[in-house]
C-alpha cells in the first residue's frame, strides 16, 4: 500500500447517499469555492425506497438545488396523496372502495423519485462541480478535533491510505453511523413501534383502468401517478409509480398490531394479493428484490454541535414513511449546515445562538412528524377518522412549516422564535387530537362501525370539508407568513376537526361547515384543551363538563345575535338534532329563519386575499422517459379551474365538481 496521502477540505461528509449528495450540491451552489469530500464504504448507488416527496422536499430538490431539468426529464410528477379504504375481508374492488384524493393537481408540485437514476444524475452534477465523492472506501475512521482543532478522517481508497482534515464533519452515513463509535447519537424512538417491507413490481397495471370517471367521482389527472395508500387496521400499503415503469409496493405496519408480518418476498406478495384491489392491480406483474426494515424509528440526540459536527439524513434519525417526509428532513438538515458554513466563510464566524435556533427547528419538525403517526395506525382502518386526520395534518404542515420554508423564512434568526412558539402550540393541540382520534376509534369499534364508511364514498381532499377548505393560503406561500394569522388558521382547523369528530362520535352530520356550531366551539376551545388535560382523556369525566360548557357558549352566541332562547342542553342525544330542537323553542318566524341561516352558513375563516397570489414554478414535464404518462400533464390546479377564491361560490361543492367532471382528464 502506498504512503498516506493527506489534504485539507472545508467539509467532509461521511456517506454518499441522497443526504450527502444533496448537501454537496447545496454547498457547491451556496458556498462557491468550498471544498467538499464524501467517503462511503458502499460500492456505489443502488435501488432503494424513499421515493415519494411532499412540498418542502420537492421545493428543495427543484428550486433550492436547481434540479428541475434533471427531475422533469427523468422522473415522474406526483398527483398528491390518495387514500383507499376496505372492508374487514379486504374484498372491495377499486370501483367499490371509498376514495379520498385530489380532484386536480396540487398548486405546489411534488415528485416521485426513482432513487437510483436520480442519485446517479445528481452524482454526475456534483462531480462536474468539483465535489469528490469516493465510493468503496475502507476502514473509515473519523477523529474529532479538540479545542478548535480540525477534524480528521482516515480511510483507505483504491489501495491508498488517506487522511483528510476538515473544519466541518457531517455524518450522512445512515442509521449505522460511521461516527457512531465516537459519538453515539441515535436512540430508538420509543413512541413508535413500526416496521416495513417492500418490493418493486414490473408490469403492474394502472389504477385508472379500474375506476371510471363520473360526475361524482373523477380525477383531473391520472390516479396512477398519485402516491396511492391502502389504509387498514394497524397497517397501510404504499403504491408509488417510478419513471422506469416499476411500481414500488410496500407494507408499513405497527408490529404490535400486525403480528404475523411477511418475512420474505413470497410472503409479502401473498399478503398483498390477499387484498382484492391488489389482486387486480398486480395480476401478471413480476416482483423484484425484497427489502425490510424493522423498528426503523430513531431519534437523534443532536443535529448540530458547536465543534462543527453535524448529522443529516438517516444519521439524524427517522420517523416513518407514511407522510413521505424523509426528504423534508434531509432538506432542512442540509439547509442548516450549508447556511452555517456559508456565514462562517463569509466572515461572520460561527454564531452559536443561530446554531441553537436551527437545532431547535429540527427538533420541532421531528416532533411534529412523530406526533403525526405515533399510536395512530389502528385508526387508519376508518375512512371517517382518516378523512379528518389527514385534513388537520396537511393544514398544520402547511401553516407552521411549509409556509416558512417556501417563503425563505425557516432560517431567519429573528423569525424563528415566533415560529417555534407556534410549533409548540400546534403540538400541544396535536396531542389532544391524537387522543380524540383514538377515543373515536374505540367508540366506532364498540358499536361495530369501524368500516361503515369505507364503501362507495368519494371525497376530494383539496375541497376540505364538503367544499369548505380550511387551507386557503396555498397561493400566498411565497409571501412572508404572518404568524398571528397562522395561529388563527391553526385554531380554525382545530375547531373544524373537533366538530367533525363529534359527528363521528354522536352520528351527526356536516358540523365542520355549520357556522353557529363553529362559533360555539371556537369560543371555548382553549377551555376544552385545558379540560382534556385535567380529565386525562376523553372519558365520561371530560364530556360531563364539556357539554355544559358548550351549551353555555351556544346560549351566549344566540344572545349576541339577538336570539333570546334557552337552547337544549347539548349531549350525545341532542347534538345530532340540534337545529330542529332549537327551532322548536323559537316562536318568532323571523328569528327561526335567522337561526336556520346562521346554523347552515359556512364559518367565517381567516382571509389571506390581501396577499396577492403568486404562481408556483411549474416547468413543463417530459414523458418520453416513462410509460406511466401518455402526454405531458397540463397541471391545472383547482385554482386554475375554479378561480382563486372558489370556496366563496355559494353553489360549491356541486358546481365545483360539475365543472371539474366536464373537463377531460390529462
C-alpha positions, -999 to +999 in steps of 0.1 A: +000+000+000+013+035-008+021+060+019-006+081+035-019+110+014-030+140+034-051+170+024-075+196+039-110+204+028-138+226+041-164+199+046-161+161+049-193+141+046-194+105+058-216+086+033-227+093-003-264+087-002-291+112-010-285+134+020-248+136+012-254+142-024-279+170-016-256+187+009-227+186-015-249+201-043-262+228-020-227+238-008-215+240-044-243+264-052-244+284-019-207+284-009-187+288-041-152+277-037-159+255-007-141+221-010-162+191-002-153+154+001-176+125+008-164+090+016-186+059+016-179+022+021-207+013-003-196+002-038-220+026-055-256+037-058-283+011-057-321+009-059-338+019-026-371+032-012-378+067+000-393+076-034-421+100-027-418+137-018-440+163-003-438+200-008-408+210+014-386+182-001-398+188-036-391+226-034-357+218-020-349+195-049-363+215-077-357+251-066-330+252-040-308+226-056-319+237-091-326+202-103-358+209-122-343+199-155-330+167-142-363+159-125-386+167-153-366+148-178-360+116-157-387+114-130-425+115-125-447+142-112-468+133-082-506+137-082-509+141-045-518+116-018-548+093-025-563+071+002-583+039-004-604+020+022-616-016+026-639-039+044-628-064+070-623-091+044-603-069+020-628-078-007-636-044-021-625-036-057-611-002-067-645+008-080-663-002-048-638+013-023-642+047-007-615+071-020-602+103-007-578+121-030-571+151-051-596+160-079-569+182-096-532+187-094-517+204-064-509+241-066-473+233-055-457+204-073-442+173-057-425+144-074-419+107-074-382+100-073-367+068-086-337+069-063-311+050-083-314+070-115-319+103-097-289+099-074-267+089-104-277+121-122-271+142-091-237+125-086-226+135-121-236+171-115-217+172-082-186+157-097-188+182-126-189+210-099-157+197-083-171+176-054-151+145-047-174+115-039-154+084-031-172+050-030-157+018-018-137+034+010-124+010+036-116+013+073-131+048+076-120+063+109-133+097+119-113+115+146-129+146+162-108+177+167-105+190+202-103+226+214-110+240+179-086+217+160-096+204+126-114+171+124-097+142+107-109+112+087-086+083+079-096+057+053-083+035+025-093+040-011-081+022-042-050+009-024-040+042-008-042+052+028-056+087+031-061+113+059-083+143+053-086+173+077-118+194+077-133+223+095-168+206+093-175+169+097-210+159+086-223+123+093-247+113+065-239+076+067-273+063+079-285+045+110-253+025+112-235+058+116-198+059+108-194+084+136-212+061+160-181+048+177-170+084+185-205+099+192-235+076+199-262+100+185-292+078+178-316+062+202-348+042+195-379+063+192-399+045+220-433+061+210-433+043+176-433+006+170-433+005+132-416-017+106-418-020+068-411-044+040-413-038+003-406-049-033-409-035-068-431-049-095-426-049-132-457-050-153-483-037-128-515-022-142-528+013-138-554+021-112-573+042-137-582+010-156-604+000-128-621+033-118-643+052-143-647+090-140-682+102-134-699+134-122-693+125-085-661+105-089-634+119-110-597+128-110-584+157-131-551+138-137-541+102-136-547+084-103-518+061-111-492+088-105-505+097-071-490+081-041-518+057-035-522+044+001-544+015+010-553+020+047-562-009+070-563-018+107-527-013+120-511-012+086-510+006+053-497-003+018-480+022-005-481+022-043-456+046-058-450+046-096-415+051-108-404+066-141-389+034-155-423+017-153-417-001-120-442+001-092-428+004-057-451-015-033-446-017+004-462-025+037-459-002+067-472-016+099-474-013+136-459-046+147-478-046+180-510-049+159-499-069+128-484-098+145-475-121+115-460-096+091-443-110+059-408-122+064-397-126+027-408-117-008-431-146-013-449-139+019-452-102+010-466-110-024-491-134-010-501-108+017-506-081-010-526-103-032-550-112-004-564-077-009-587-078-039-576-044-052-540-055-054-550-088-069-565-068-097-535-044-100-507-069-097-522-097-119-493-108-142-468-085-126-433-097-116-419-089-082-382-079-079-360-078-049-373-077-013-364-053+014-373-050+051-366-026+080-378-034+115-381-009+143-369+018+120-377+049+141-348+066+157-344+100+173-312+119+174-297+134+205-282+162+184-283+176+149-256+203+151-227+209+175-206+239+183-174+220+173-188+219+137-201+183+138-235+177+122-258+148+114-282+147+083-303+121+066-309+088+084-279+095+107-300+123+121-329+100+128-360+087+110-397+087+119-419+069+095-425+068+057-463+074+058-462+111+051-431+109+028-413+133+050-378+118+048-366+142+021-381+171+041-358+162+070-329+159+046-337+193+031-339+211+065-307+194+078-288+203+046-301+239+047-290+243+083-255+230+077-250+249+044-262+282+060-238+279+089-209+271+066-217+299+042-220+325+070-187+313+086-168+315+053-183+350+047-166+362+079-195+361+104-179+333+124-199+305+139-230+321+156-238+297+184-272+314+190-281+308+154-269+272+156-291+266+187-321+281+168-315+258+139-311+228+162-345+237+179-362+240+145-350+205+135-362+191+169-396+206+165-400+193+129-390+159+140-415+160+169-443+171+145-437+141+123-436+117+153-470+131+166-485+126+131-482+088+133-474+077+168-501+052+181-524+060+152-521+032+127-551+014+141-572+045+133-564+042+096-590+015+091-618+040+093-624+064+064-643+088+088-612+091+110-586+092+083-606+119+065-604+142+095-568+133+105-554+140+070-570+174+067-556+185+100-521+171+093-519+188+060-531+221+074-505+221+102-478+211+078-486+240+055-494+265+082-465+260+105-436+245+085-441+246+047-451+283+045-420+293+065-397+272+043-412+281+009-412+318+018-375+316+028-380+323+065-371+290+080-335+302+086-344+338+096-329+343+131-354+369+141-384+350+128-376+316+143-385+322+180-421+331+169-422+301+146-410+278+174-438+291+197-464+283+170-449+249+165-450+241+202-487+252+204-496+231+174-480+201+190-500+206+222-531+206+201-520+176+181-517+155+213-553+165+220-564+153+186-544+121+188-562+112+220-596+122+204-589+101+173-581+070+195-613+077+215-634+079+184-618+047+170-627+029+202-663+042+200-667+030+164-652-004+172-675-008+203-705-001+180-692-024+152-690+006+128-653+009+120-657+003+083-692+017+078-680+045+056-654+025+036-675+016+006-688+040-021-677+073-006-656+095-029-642+127-015-617+153-027-592+162-001-584+196-017-620+207-011-617+204+026-650+196+045-677+194+018-664+223-002-652+244+027-614+243+027-596+254+058-563+257+038-569+289+019-533+302+016-516+279-009-513+307-035-497+330-009-469+307+004-442+327-012-451+357+009-436+360+044-460+343+068-479+364+093-476+343+125-507+358+141-528+348+112-511+314+110-520+309+147-556+319+139-557+294+110-545+267+133-573+275+157-598+273+129-588+239+116-588+225+152-624+237+157-635+222+124-618+189+132-632+187+167-667+192+152-660+165+126-650+140+152-681+149+173-700+139+141-684+105+142-689+101+180-726+112+180-737+103+145-743+138+134-735+154+100-717+184+085-709+202+117-674+214+104-692+237+080-720+249+104-712+285+114-733+285+146-716+253+159-682+265+147-686+298+167-699+279+197-668+256+199-644+283+189-653+305+219-644+278+244-618+256+226-590+267+248-611+256+278-617+222+261-580+218+258-575+225+295-604+202+304-588+174+284-555+179+303-573+179+337-595+149+329-566+129+315-585+119+283-620+118+267-637+096+292-671+104+308-655+130+330-645+151+300-679+150+284-698+157+317-680+191+319-677+197+281-714+196+272-725+222+298-696+244+287-707+241+250-743+247+260-734+279+278-713+290+248-742+283+224-765+304+247-741+333+246-737+331+208-775+332+203-779+361+227-752+380+209-773+377+178-804+389+195-820+354+198-834+352+233-839+315+237-827+288+261-810+262+239-814+225+246-787+210+268-761+196+245-753+159+248-749+127+228-787+126+221-793+163+213-761+171+194-772+153+162-806+171+161-797+205+175-813+226+148-848+211+149-848+212+187-835+248+187-862+259+162-889+243+182-881+266+211-884+298+190-919+313+183-909+342+160-907+330+124-882+358+116-859+345+143-864+310+132-852+320+097-822+338+112-812+308+133-816+284+103-794+307+082-768+311+109-767+274+115-763+264+079-738+291+068-702+281+063-679+295+091-661+328+085-624+318+082-592+338+081-588+358+049-554+358+032-565+375-001-547+408+008-516+388-001-517+386-039-514+351-054-480+342-067-477+313-092-457+282-082-428+274-105-440+246-127-417+237-156-430+215-184-426+178-180-412+153-204-429+120-208-406+102-233-388+085-204-418+069-187-447+046-197-470+059-170-479+091-189-492+092-225-490+130-228-474+159-208-497+168-179-514+202-180-510+206-142-542+227-138-550+231-101-583+237-085-575+274-086-568+273-123-602+257-130-625+274-104-608+307-096-586+320-068-615+322-042-636+293-054-649+285-019-669+317-019-691+303-047-724+296-029-730+265-051-698+249-041-691+220-040-717+209-066-707+235-092-671+228-085-675+191-090-696+196-121-670+219-137-642+195-129-661+165-142-668+180-175-631+187-181-611+159-199-586+141-179-550+149-187 
